[in-house]
Amino acid sequence: MDQIAAGRWRTGLPGLIAAAVLFVGCSGDVTPEVTEAPAVATGAPTTAAPETTAAATTAAPGATTTTVATTTTVDTNSLALGSGCTPGTTVLGDGRWFGYVDSAAVTQIEFDLACWFGGDGAILAAAEDGEESPPPNDYYIRNVNPQLRTIPVASTADVLWLPDTGDPSTQTTVSYPDWLAGRGARGSDYQPGVWITIAGGEGALIEEQYVP
């Protein structure tokens, strides 16, 4: 190598060394920057409950509601069976009426009209009178009016009478005169209530009522 070339080589050597150092610094092992992985939950995923919106209540502005209690009064006498017990007159019209025979003669009887209730009518009437309700044996008798009514009896009238007032199976049909005789022999302490059927203004049938 000539001196000129050798001088050039020595002159360029420091630059080559610097370039080599620079290359090693750029291409050598470089520890890469570590980015931390995001944390992963190990438990069961939790799903948030959806937001609940309360239903809106709409009311008419300024509206008010008033509840008025209504009371229905029942005339329990109107629930009496047969033709009832409130005829509104002293003379009983044609129909079937319950009551008690106060006295009996050949052509007429003196009749004490009463109210005979059964079923729901008996329950209501007994409760209204302060008696046991429901009443025993599903019937109730109300007799608060002492008024007597004279009822003519037809000569052909029949009577369903109870020779034994404690045994309904003894009921039998007899003529009105035979009933008068049997009734007199039985005595006043054993006179049951009766149903009297009036037809044409006269008593046509009398039925003695058995009660337990």
C-alpha positions as CSV (number, residue, x, y, z in Angstrom):
1,M,0.0,0.0,0.0
2,D,1.4,3.4,-0.9
3,Q,1.8,6.1,1.7
4,I,-1.2,8.1,0.3
5,A,-3.5,5.1,0.5
6,A,-2.2,4.3,4.0
7,G,-2.9,7.8,5.1
8,R,-6.4,7.7,3.8
9,W,-7.0,4.4,5.6
10,R,-5.8,5.7,8.9
11,T,-7.7,8.9,8.4
12,G,-11.0,6.9,7.8
13,L,-10.5,4.4,10.5
14,P,-12.0,6.4,13.4
15,G,-15.1,6.9,11.3
16,L,-15.4,3.2,10.6
17,I,-15.0,2.4,14.3
18,A,-17.8,4.9,15.2
19,A,-20.1,3.5,12.5
20,A,-19.4,0.0,13.8
21,V,-20.3,1.0,17.4
22,L,-23.4,2.7,16.1
23,F,-24.5,-0.4,14.2
24,V,-23.9,-2.6,17.2
25,G,-26.0,-0.3,19.4
26,C,-28.9,-0.4,16.9
27,S,-28.8,-4.1,16.0
28,G,-27.7,-5.8,19.2
29,D,-29.9,-7.6,21.7
30,V,-32.4,-5.1,23.1
31,T,-34.7,-6.0,25.8
32,P,-38.2,-5.1,24.6
33,E,-40.5,-3.1,26.8
34,V,-42.9,-5.4,28.6
35,T,-46.5,-4.3,28.6
36,E,-48.5,-5.6,31.6
37,A,-51.3,-7.9,30.6
38,P,-54.8,-6.8,31.8
39,A,-56.0,-8.5,34.9
40,V,-58.5,-11.4,34.3
41,A,-61.1,-12.1,36.9
42,T,-61.2,-15.7,37.9
43,G,-64.7,-15.7,39.4
44,A,-68.0,-16.2,37.6
45,P,-68.9,-13.2,35.5
46,T,-71.4,-10.9,37.1
47,T,-74.1,-9.4,35.0
48,A,-75.6,-6.3,36.4
49,A,-79.4,-6.4,36.8
50,P,-81.1,-4.2,34.3
51,E,-82.4,-1.0,35.8
52,T,-86.1,-1.3,36.8
53,T,-88.4,1.5,36.1
54,A,-91.5,1.7,38.3
55,A,-94.8,1.7,36.4
56,A,-96.3,5.1,36.4
57,T,-99.7,5.5,38.0
58,T,-102.0,7.8,36.3
59,A,-104.8,9.4,38.3
60,A,-107.3,11.9,37.1
61,P,-106.2,15.2,38.4
62,G,-108.3,16.4,41.3
63,A,-110.5,13.3,41.2
64,T,-111.8,11.9,44.5
65,T,-113.6,8.6,45.1
66,T,-116.4,8.4,47.6
67,T,-117.8,5.1,48.8
68,V,-121.3,5.3,50.1
69,A,-122.4,2.5,52.3
70,T,-125.9,1.4,51.5
71,T,-128.2,-0.4,54.0
72,T,-131.1,-2.5,52.9
73,T,-133.8,-3.0,55.4
74,V,-135.8,-6.2,55.0
75,D,-139.3,-6.5,56.3
76,T,-139.0,-10.0,57.7
77,N,-142.8,-10.3,58.0
78,S,-142.9,-10.3,54.2
79,L,-140.8,-13.5,54.3
80,A,-143.5,-15.5,56.1
81,L,-144.7,-18.6,54.3
82,G,-148.1,-19.2,52.9
83,S,-150.1,-16.0,52.3
84,G,-148.0,-14.2,54.9
85,C,-148.9,-12.6,58.2
86,T,-149.6,-9.0,57.4
87,P,-152.9,-8.9,55.4
88,G,-153.4,-5.2,56.1
89,T,-157.0,-5.8,57.1
90,T,-159.0,-7.5,59.8
91,V,-160.6,-9.8,57.3
92,L,-158.5,-12.5,55.9
93,G,-158.9,-12.9,52.1
94,D,-158.6,-16.1,50.2
95,G,-155.3,-17.8,50.7
96,R,-153.4,-20.1,53.1
97,W,-152.7,-18.6,56.5
98,F,-150.9,-19.9,59.6
99,G,-151.9,-19.3,63.2
100,Y,-153.7,-20.7,66.2
101,V,-157.4,-21.5,66.8
102,D,-158.4,-19.7,69.9
103,S,-161.8,-21.2,70.0
104,A,-163.9,-23.2,67.5
105,A,-167.7,-23.5,67.0
106,V,-169.9,-25.3,64.5
107,T,-169.8,-22.5,61.9
108,Q,-166.8,-20.4,62.7
109,I,-163.4,-20.2,64.5
110,E,-161.6,-17.4,66.2
111,F,-158.2,-17.3,64.6
112,D,-155.0,-15.8,65.9
113,L,-152.8,-15.1,62.8
114,A,-149.1,-15.7,63.2
115,C,-146.0,-15.7,61.0
116,W,-144.4,-19.1,60.0
117,F,-140.8,-18.7,58.6
118,G,-138.7,-21.4,57.0
119,G,-135.2,-21.4,55.5
120,D,-133.4,-18.0,55.2
121,G,-136.6,-16.2,56.4
122,A,-136.4,-18.2,59.7
123,I,-132.8,-17.3,60.1
124,L,-133.4,-13.6,59.6
125,A,-136.6,-13.4,61.6
126,A,-135.1,-15.3,64.6
127,A,-132.0,-13.1,64.6
128,E,-134.2,-9.9,64.4
129,D,-136.1,-11.1,67.5
130,G,-133.0,-11.9,69.4
131,E,-133.7,-15.7,69.3
132,E,-131.4,-18.5,68.4
133,S,-130.4,-18.2,64.8
134,P,-130.3,-20.4,62.7
135,P,-133.3,-21.7,64.6
136,P,-133.7,-25.4,65.5
137,N,-135.4,-27.5,62.9
138,D,-135.2,-24.8,60.3
139,Y,-138.4,-23.0,61.2
140,Y,-139.4,-20.0,63.3
141,I,-142.8,-18.8,64.6
142,R,-143.5,-15.1,65.3
143,N,-146.7,-14.3,67.1
144,V,-146.7,-10.8,68.6
145,N,-150.2,-9.6,67.6
146,P,-153.0,-10.8,69.9
147,Q,-155.7,-9.8,67.5
148,L,-158.3,-12.4,66.8
149,R,-160.2,-12.8,63.5
150,T,-163.5,-14.6,63.0
151,I,-163.4,-17.0,60.1
152,P,-166.6,-18.7,58.8
153,V,-166.1,-22.4,58.2
154,A,-167.7,-24.1,55.2
155,S,-170.0,-27.1,56.1
156,T,-168.0,-29.3,53.8
157,A,-164.6,-28.3,55.3
158,D,-162.1,-31.1,56.0
159,V,-159.4,-31.1,58.6
160,L,-155.9,-32.8,58.5
161,W,-155.6,-33.5,62.2
162,L,-153.0,-35.1,64.5
163,P,-154.6,-37.4,67.0
164,D,-151.1,-37.7,68.5
165,T,-149.5,-34.3,68.2
166,G,-146.0,-35.8,68.8
167,D,-146.3,-38.2,65.9
168,P,-146.8,-36.7,62.4
169,S,-147.4,-40.2,60.9
170,T,-150.8,-40.2,62.8
171,Q,-152.2,-37.3,60.7
172,T,-155.5,-38.2,59.2
173,T,-158.3,-36.5,57.3
174,V,-161.6,-36.0,59.2
175,S,-164.7,-33.8,58.8
176,Y,-164.8,-30.5,60.6
177,P,-167.5,-31.7,63.1
178,D,-165.3,-34.8,64.0
179,W,-162.3,-32.5,64.5
180,L,-164.3,-30.3,66.8
181,A,-165.1,-33.4,69.0
182,G,-161.6,-34.7,68.9
183,R,-160.1,-31.3,69.6
184,G,-162.3,-30.8,72.7
185,A,-161.2,-34.2,74.1
186,R,-157.6,-33.4,73.5
187,G,-157.5,-30.4,75.8
188,S,-156.2,-26.9,75.4
189,D,-152.6,-27.8,76.3
190,Y,-152.2,-29.9,73.1
191,Q,-153.5,-27.7,70.4
192,P,-151.0,-27.2,67.6
193,G,-150.9,-24.3,65.2
194,V,-152.8,-24.8,62.0
195,W,-152.9,-23.7,58.4
196,I,-156.3,-22.6,57.2
197,T,-157.1,-22.4,53.6
198,I,-159.8,-19.8,52.8
199,A,-161.7,-20.0,49.6
200,G,-164.7,-17.9,48.8
201,G,-164.5,-16.2,52.1
202,E,-164.8,-19.4,54.1
203,G,-162.5,-21.9,55.7
204,A,-162.3,-24.8,53.3
205,L,-159.4,-26.8,54.8
206,I,-157.6,-26.8,58.2
207,E,-154.2,-28.5,58.6
208,E,-152.7,-29.1,62.0
209,Q,-149.0,-28.3,61.9
210,Y,-146.6,-30.8,63.5
211,V,-143.5,-29.3,65.2
212,P,-140.6,-31.3,66.6
